Amino acid sequence: MRLLLSFAALFSSMALLQLSSGAIGPFDAITGTALGFSRTEVGLMGSAHFLGFFLGCWSAPRLIGAVGHVRTFAAFAALGTIGALAHPLILDAGVWTGLRILTGACIAGCYTVVEAWLQAKLTNQTRGRAMGLYRIVDLGAALVAQLMIGFLPAELYVAYNILAILCCASLMPIMLTQSTPPPTKGAPRLRPLKAIALSPLAAMGVVVAGVTTPAFRMVGPLFGQDMGLSTQQIGVFLALAWGGGAVAQYPTGWLADRYDRRWVLIGVSAIAILVCAASTALPPGAPALLFAMAFVFGAVTFPVFSISAAHANDFAEPDFVVELSASLIFLFGMGAITAPLFASALMDRFGPAALFAMIACAHGVLVLFGLYRMTRRPTQARTAYTYTPRTSFLLGRVLGRKPKD
């Protein structure tokens, strides 16, 4: 309880921010189609979010060094609030795409502040419990955010004001906390080529994770609409995928610690292909089947990033762990920026099944590349598996993950 209270302000700010930013993506997709935006335009908004996400991850550590944690959080939260408030002012797909860059930068920048603060305050004795609380708050708020989209008012001005209020409210806990912000440290360098050379399979895994989760999160509402789901049901559909991903973290982690991570990665990707193939055959108007599919889909696709990150850390020297985290986020962002736009364009041309066909192809490439890589290098001593949310470049420090000797 004492540990929870010591980080209550940070966790409260993070939860409020997640409620706002986690809902705005799928809500944009639903309202955008109602306003007559094309699927490609909706997909472009999703890609813009992850462009902003990457820019926020990259710029936030430098801004922290210049003005401190609290002011950096306030600046990024202001961007998110502006992005939400401006939506109903101009109902144009191009304008909304620009606003999604702001909201993407907001979530990445604010999470960087929270994780940098945690990194400085945690000790080896409190790290495990604190990170457990961190995951519960993060995933819990994300689940609620998906469900929120079914209950936001149809009036756009009111709905986006509610999201803006939540984003603005995230300022209060961190601004009023009596905890002293930690001293600032240098930002990690970005060295993606070294990360690729260190573990080509891990690099491919995070790119595939970047194709999978963002495409589902940003374009999944369009799939739900085509399959006859109501707005409330789309919220449940998305939330169940997050729930499946959360539930699968422990058993997947146990397998990744007990067996060769490459086989675990190949296994979950192979199952993901089967789930995606089944998804393309589901008939419209069958919500129970869609809900079950979403849960299993989340369970086999969400852990891919964590497994890949753990595999990369198996080969990393201790002084490269933080820079490796930065590089993996960069590679994830490369997939995430392109995936929603590409998925929406495919759905426009071939129908809703194209979303899961695209994801199945990505995992098929990962399976084949994984089998090839197993012929190139023997099994490596494994580091401890840790659930890794794709939030900021500083998470490697927070988790304190180091390879074994």
C-alpha positions in Angstrom: 0.0 0.0 0.0 2.9 2.4 0.8 4.4 1.7 -2.6 1.1 2.4 -4.3 0.6 5.7 -2.4 4.2 6.8 -3.3 3.5 6.6 -7.0 -0.3 7.4 -6.8 0.1 10.7 -8.6 2.1 9.3 -11.5 -0.3 6.3 -11.9 -3.4 8.6 -11.7 -2.0 10.9 -14.3 -1.2 7.9 -16.5 -4.6 6.4 -16.1 -6.5 9.6 -17.0 -4.2 10.1 -20.0 -4.9 6.5 -21.2 -8.6 7.0 -20.9 -8.4 10.0 -23.2 -5.9 8.8 -25.8 -7.0 5.2 -25.8 -10.5 6.1 -26.7 -9.8 8.8 -29.3 -8.3 6.4 -31.9 -11.3 4.1 -32.3 -13.7 6.9 -31.8 -12.1 8.8 -34.7 -12.5 5.8 -36.9 -16.2 5.4 -36.1 -17.1 9.1 -36.3 -14.9 9.6 -39.4 -16.8 7.0 -41.4 -20.1 8.5 -40.2 -18.8 11.9 -41.5 -18.1 10.3 -44.9 -14.3 9.9 -44.6 -12.9 7.1 -46.8 -11.3 4.1 -45.2 -7.9 5.2 -46.5 -8.4 8.6 -44.8 -9.3 6.8 -41.6 -6.2 4.6 -41.9 -4.1 7.7 -42.5 -5.3 9.1 -39.2 -4.2 6.0 -37.5 -0.8 6.2 -39.1 -0.5 9.8 -38.1 -1.0 8.9 -34.5 2.0 6.6 -34.6 4.0 9.2 -36.4 3.3 11.5 -33.5 4.0 8.7 -31.1 7.4 8.2 -32.5 8.1 12.0 -32.5 7.0 12.2 -28.9 9.2 9.3 -27.8 12.2 10.8 -29.6 11.8 14.4 -28.4 10.6 13.9 -24.8 13.9 12.9 -23.2 15.6 15.9 -24.7 12.7 18.2 -23.4 13.0 16.6 -20.0 16.7 17.6 -19.9 15.8 21.1 -20.9 12.8 22.0 -18.8 12.3 19.1 -16.3 9.7 16.4 -15.9 6.6 18.3 -14.8 6.9 21.0 -17.5 7.5 18.4 -20.2 4.4 16.4 -19.0 2.3 19.6 -19.1 3.5 20.5 -22.6 2.6 17.1 -24.1 -0.7 17.0 -22.2 -1.5 20.4 -23.7 -0.8 19.0 -27.2 -3.3 16.1 -26.5 -5.9 18.5 -25.1 -5.6 20.8 -28.2 -5.8 17.7 -30.5 -9.0 16.5 -28.9 -10.7 20.0 -28.6 -10.0 20.9 -32.2 -11.7 17.8 -33.7 -15.2 19.2 -33.8 -14.1 22.7 -35.0 -13.1 21.5 -38.5 -14.7 18.3 -39.8 -12.0 17.5 -42.4 -10.0 14.3 -42.7 -6.8 16.1 -43.5 -7.1 18.4 -40.4 -8.0 15.4 -38.2 -4.9 13.6 -39.5 -2.7 16.5 -38.3 -4.5 16.5 -35.0 -3.8 12.8 -34.5 -0.1 13.6 -34.7 -0.6 15.9 -31.7 -2.5 13.2 -29.7 0.1 10.5 -30.6 2.9 12.8 -29.4 1.0 13.5 -26.2 0.7 9.9 -25.2 4.3 9.1 -26.0 5.7 12.2 -24.3 3.7 11.9 -21.2 4.5 8.2 -20.8 8.2 9.0 -21.2 8.0 11.4 -18.3 6.2 8.8 -16.1 8.7 6.1 -17.0 11.7 8.4 -16.5 10.4 9.4 -13.1 9.9 5.7 -12.1 13.3 4.8 -13.4 14.9 7.3 -11.1 12.8 6.4 -8.0 12.7 2.6 -8.1 15.1 0.3 -6.4 15.8 -3.4 -6.9 13.7 -4.1 -3.9 10.6 -2.2 -5.2 11.0 -2.6 -9.0 9.0 -5.8 -9.4 6.0 -4.6 -7.3 6.0 -1.1 -8.9 6.1 -2.5 -12.4 3.3 -4.9 -11.6 1.1 -1.9 -10.5 2.2 0.0 -13.6 1.0 -2.8 -15.9 -2.3 -3.1 -14.0 -3.0 0.6 -14.3 -1.9 0.8 -17.9 -3.9 -2.2 -19.1 -6.9 -1.5 -16.9 -7.2 2.1 -18.3 -6.7 0.8 -21.8 -9.6 -1.7 -21.4 -11.9 1.0 -20.0 -10.9 3.3 -22.8 -12.0 0.8 -25.5 -15.4 0.3 -23.7 -15.8 4.1 -23.4 -16.3 4.6 -27.2 -19.7 2.9 -26.9 -21.0 5.4 -24.4 -19.6 8.7 -25.7 -22.4 11.1 -26.8 -23.2 11.2 -30.5 -22.7 15.0 -30.4 -19.1 15.4 -31.5 -18.6 18.7 -29.5 -19.6 17.0 -26.3 -17.7 13.7 -26.9 -14.4 15.3 -27.8 -14.7 17.8 -24.9 -15.1 14.8 -22.5 -11.8 13.3 -24.0 -10.1 16.7 -23.7 -11.2 17.0 -20.1 -9.7 13.6 -19.2 -6.5 14.6 -20.9 -6.4 18.0 -19.1 -7.3 16.3 -15.8 -4.1 14.1 -16.1 -2.2 17.3 -15.3 -3.5 17.7 -11.8 -2.0 14.7 -10.0 1.5 15.2 -11.3 1.4 19.0 -10.9 0.2 18.7 -7.3 2.3 15.9 -6.1 4.7 16.6 -3.2 7.2 14.1 -4.6 10.3 15.8 -5.9 11.0 15.2 -9.6 14.3 13.3 -10.2 17.3 14.9 -11.7 17.4 14.7 -15.5 19.8 12.4 -17.3 21.0 12.2 -20.9 18.7 10.8 -23.6 19.5 7.4 -25.1 21.0 7.2 -28.5 19.1 5.7 -31.4 21.0 2.8 -33.0 18.5 0.7 -35.0 21.2 -0.8 -37.3 23.1 -2.2 -34.2 19.9 -3.6 -32.9 19.2 -5.4 -36.2 22.7 -6.7 -36.3 22.4 -7.9 -32.7 19.3 -9.9 -33.3 17.7 -9.9 -36.8 14.8 -12.0 -35.6 14.0 -9.7 -32.7 14.1 -6.8 -35.0 11.7 -8.5 -37.4 9.5 -9.5 -34.5 9.0 -5.9 -33.3 8.3 -4.7 -36.8 5.6 -7.4 -37.1 4.2 -6.3 -33.7 4.2 -2.8 -35.1 2.1 -4.0 -38.1 -0.3 -6.0 -36.0 -1.5 -4.1 -33.0 -1.7 -0.6 -34.5 -3.6 -1.9 -37.5 -6.1 -3.8 -35.3 -6.5 -0.9 -32.9 -6.9 1.8 -35.5 -8.7 -0.1 -38.3 -10.4 -2.7 -36.2 -13.5 -0.5 -35.6 -14.0 -0.4 -39.4 -13.9 -4.2 -39.5 -16.4 -4.3 -36.6 -18.8 -2.0 -38.5 -18.5 -4.2 -41.6 -19.3 -7.2 -39.5 -22.5 -5.7 -38.2 -21.3 -4.7 -34.7 -22.9 -1.7 -32.9 -20.7 1.0 -31.5 -21.0 -0.5 -28.0 -20.1 -3.9 -29.4 -17.1 -2.5 -31.2 -15.9 -1.2 -27.8 -16.2 -4.7 -26.3 -14.6 -6.2 -29.4 -11.5 -4.0 -28.9 -11.4 -4.4 -25.2 -11.4 -8.2 -25.4 -8.3 -8.1 -27.6 -6.6 -6.0 -24.9 -7.9 -8.5 -22.2 -6.6 -11.5 -24.2 -3.2 -9.8 -24.5 -3.0 -9.1 -20.7 -4.1 -12.7 -19.8 -1.5 -14.2 -22.1 1.5 -12.3 -20.7 2.2 -14.6 -17.8 1.9 -18.0 -19.6 3.7 -16.7 -22.6 6.5 -15.3 -20.4 6.7 -18.7 -18.6 7.2 -20.4 -22.0 9.7 -17.9 -23.2 11.8 -18.3 -20.0 11.6 -22.1 -20.1 12.1 -22.8 -23.8 14.0 -21.4 -26.8 12.4 -18.0 -27.3 12.6 -18.4 -31.1 10.3 -21.5 -30.9 7.9 -19.6 -28.7 7.9 -16.6 -31.1 7.4 -18.9 -34.1 4.6 -20.8 -32.2 2.6 -17.7 -31.3 2.9 -16.3 -34.8 1.8 -19.6 -36.3 -1.3 -19.6 -34.1 -1.8 -16.0 -35.0 -1.9 -17.0 -38.7 -4.6 -19.6 -37.9 -6.6 -17.1 -35.9 -6.4 -14.6 -38.7 -7.4 -17.2 -41.3 -10.5 -18.1 -39.1 -11.3 -14.4 -38.8 -11.5 -14.0 -42.5 -14.2 -16.7 -42.7 -16.4 -15.4 -39.9 -19.9 -14.3 -41.1 -21.4 -10.9 -40.4 -23.8 -10.6 -37.5 -22.1 -13.1 -35.2 -20.9 -11.0 -32.3 -20.2 -13.9 -30.0 -17.8 -15.5 -32.5 -16.1 -12.1 -33.1 -15.7 -11.5 -29.4 -14.1 -14.9 -28.9 -11.8 -14.3 -31.9 -10.7 -10.9 -30.6 -9.7 -12.4 -27.2 -7.7 -15.2 -28.8 -6.2 -12.7 -31.3 -5.0 -10.5 -28.5 -3.6 -13.4 -26.6 -1.3 -14.6 -29.5 -0.3 -11.2 -31.0 0.2 -8.8 -28.1 3.1 -10.8 -26.5 5.1 -10.8 -29.8 6.8 -7.5 -28.9 7.7 -8.6 -25.4 9.1 -12.0 -26.6 11.1 -10.2 -29.3 12.5 -7.6 -26.9 13.5 -10.3 -24.4 15.2 -12.2 -27.2 17.2 -9.1 -28.2 18.2 -8.5 -24.6 19.7 -12.1 -24.5 22.5 -10.8 -26.8 22.8 -7.2 -25.4 25.7 -5.9 -23.3 24.6 -4.1 -20.1 25.5 -0.7 -21.4 23.4 -1.2 -24.6 20.1 -2.2 -22.9 18.6 1.3 -22.8 19.7 2.2 -26.4 18.4 -1.2 -27.5 15.0 -0.3 -26.0 15.1 3.0 -28.0 16.0 1.2 -31.2 13.3 -1.5 -30.8 10.6 1.3 -30.3 12.0 2.9 -33.5 11.5 -0.3 -35.4 8.1 -0.8 -33.9 7.2 2.7 -35.1 8.3 1.9 -38.6 5.7 -0.8 -38.8 3.0 1.1 -36.8 3.2 4.3 -39.0 2.5 2.4 -42.2 0.2 -0.4 -41.1 -3.1 1.4 -40.5 -3.0 3.2 -43.8 -2.0 0.0 -45.7 -4.7 -2.0 -43.9 -7.5 0.5 -44.6 -6.5 0.7 -48.3 -6.6 -3.1 -48.6 -10.0 -3.2 -46.8 -11.3 -0.5 -49.3 -10.3 -2.7 -52.2 -10.9 -6.3 -50.9 -13.3 -6.0 -48.0 -13.0 -6.4 -44.2 -11.2 -9.8 -44.4 -8.2 -8.0 -45.9 -7.3 -6.6 -42.4 -6.6 -10.1 -41.0 -5.2 -11.3 -44.3 -2.5 -8.6 -44.1 -1.7 -9.4 -40.4 -1.5 -13.2 -41.3 1.0 -12.4 -44.1 3.1 -10.4 -41.7 3.2 -13.3 -39.2 3.9 -15.7 -42.0 7.0 -13.8 -42.9 8.0 -13.8 -39.2 7.6 -17.6 -39.0 9.7 -18.3 -42.1 12.4 -15.8 -40.9 12.4 -17.4 -37.5 12.9 -20.9 -38.9 15.8 -19.5 -41.1 17.4 -17.7 -38.1 17.4 -21.0 -36.1 19.8 -22.4 -38.7 22.2 -19.5 -38.3 22.8 -19.3 -34.5 22.6 -21.7 -31.5 20.4 -21.1 -28.5 21.5 -18.2 -26.3 21.4 -18.0 -22.4 18.1 -16.3 -21.7 17.4 -13.1 -19.7 14.2 -12.9 -17.6 11.1 -12.3 -19.7 9.2 -9.1 -18.8 6.0 -7.8 -20.3 7.0 -4.8 -22.3 4.4 -2.2 -23.3 5.3 0.0 -26.3 5.4 3.3 -24.5 8.7 5.1 -24.5 12.4 4.8 -25.1 13.1 4.8 -21.3 11.3 1.6 -20.5 14.5 -0.4 -20.6 15.8 1.6 -17.7 12.5 1.2 -15.8 12.5 -2.6 -16.2 16.2 -2.8 -15.3 16.6 -5.8 -17.5 20.2 -7.0 -18.0 21.6 -10.0 -19.7 23.2 -12.8 -17.8 26.9 -13.4 -17.9 
